């Protein structure tokens, strides 16, 4: 039972990884209008924001509480490396390309997602401690 409780928090990150991989494997995606920076960059940003936000739960509460900077850097590093792997993967998918700007959007999303998740958790823990 305890082993299952350790696995459950990791499932959302695995689902996000799978969704990114499946979408990256598609030769064509629905065409959306491009904005100033390219609308697809926004999609990359949101996907990796979600990925980093869910990777937070791969680390123990003790790790997250007492080693916040290290946890944040590891989350961003892991997410960013997955972004590199995803871009290399897209190079081999017909009609897709490997783009450093996509990877940059991935990394920026990971920074904000990981940071936001750690801040929200910190706020929740403080609120819980104040109630006691």
C-alpha positions, 0 to 999 in steps of 0.5 A: 500500500505504501509503495502505491502511495509513492507512485501515485504523485508521479503519474501526472508527470508521466501523463504529461510526458506521454502527451508531449511525446504523442503530440510531437510524433504527429506529422501535422498538428491543427494550424493555429494563427501565429502571434508575434513570437509564434503561437506554437511557442506558447504551446511549448511554454504551456506544455513544459510549464505543466511538465515542470509543475508535475515533476515537483511531486517526484521529489520528497516533501523534505527535499522540496522544503529544505533544498528548494533551490536544488529541487528547482534547478533539478526540475528545470534541468530534467524538463529542459533535457526532455525538451532537447530530446523532444526536439531531436525526436521532432527532427525525425518526424516528417514535416517537423523540425528541430528548433532551438526557439522551441526548446527555449520556450520549453525551458522558460515554461519549465522555469515558471512551472517549477517555480510556481509549483514550489511557491504554491506548495510553500504557501499551502504548507505555511497556511496549514501550519498557521491553522494549527 
